[in-house]
Amino acid sequence: MNAVLRRALVSTVGLALTLSMTAACGKAGGAKAEASASGSPDTIGLLLPENASSVRYESFDRPFIEAKVKALCAQCKVLYNNAEGSAAKQKQQFDTLLAQGVKVIILDPYNAKSTQGWVQEAAAKGVKVIAYDRLAGGPVAAYTSFDNEKVGELQGQALLAALGPRAAEADIVMINGDEADPNAAQFKTGAHRALDGKVRKVVYEQSGQWEPTVAGQKISAAVTEFGKNGFQAVYSANDGMAAAIITQLKGAGITVPVGGQDAGLDAIQRIVNGDQAYTIYKAYRPQAEAAAELAVALLHGKDVKAIADTSVDSATDKNIPAKLLDAKIVTKDNIATTVLADGLYKVSDICTTDYAAACAAAGLK
């Protein structure tokens, strides 16, 4: 090979290597850009707490939030995760969102008491956290939920109505929500406000921890302690626990009014069938859409006062902008004017084959 040919070959190989390295760098840069895009300025994090005790989060909250975000901000994306009943898992999900560069996080904390440090860390990085349904600790930017003491009061009022003239002589059992959940404390406070002095006595009161299995165990313990005739009604903080309580009571041959909260489809069917006395309907769409509106406003640096028309205090912070909504009692008599009228369910959803006769008797067509 002569010198001229050798220099040409070396030059060609060098050019090829340079082009190859440039392409490789471009590819790596593209991958990095794609990864960071998940936390782009138009991305909102959404963290919901569980999917075992209540079906609402997957069936209603998530799709309503995602749809409203998309309607308000066509280019916006929602990064979603469910903690599946684990505070540790939710912390990992929160940390991942921060690492991805998300600027707004809608957080329904599984354990609100544990979130103060998370929210402080987010705030230090300029990330706005919206507390959804449960009021998280720390400097949250906004909060949307229901008036939870009023919800508990409605539960207590509905239980009194189910007892009717027997209420004044009734002993009742209360199975409350998880003590780590500030909502549970507010439901309990509101329920006692309605019940205390109107029933003879609360003979047994325990936390069911939002776990149907735990609630079933607690009601079994109450039956063992007080006997089949030892109480005349059961307050359950939500429908998931109410289902387990009713199953245990049926097994023991006990029929007393049991109420819940969340207006789950299975709860509505139990109400139609006469197994559950009432539930509390919290219209998920307005709550979810308020969260989406707050998130998009914060994402774009806008004031949230037009959306959050009141304020609340947490254990750590004062005057948090808040949007609080009203709830409704649902019984067999008003299913048509509540969950059906709002389009939450259709008659065909409720009146499946197993409930056809009960639906006909209730006038649901």
Beta strands, then each sheet from edge to edge (+ up, - down):
strand 1: 43-48
strand 2: 77-82
strand 3: 104-107
strand 4: 128-132
strand 5: 142-146
strand 6: 171-176
strand 7: 201-207
strand 8: 233-236
strand 9: 258-259
strand 10: 279-281
strand 11: 310-312
strand 12: 320-325
strand 13: 328-330
sheet 1: 2+ 1+ 3+ 4+ 5+ 12+ 11-
sheet 2: 7+ 6+ 8+ 9+
sheet 3: 10+ 13-
end
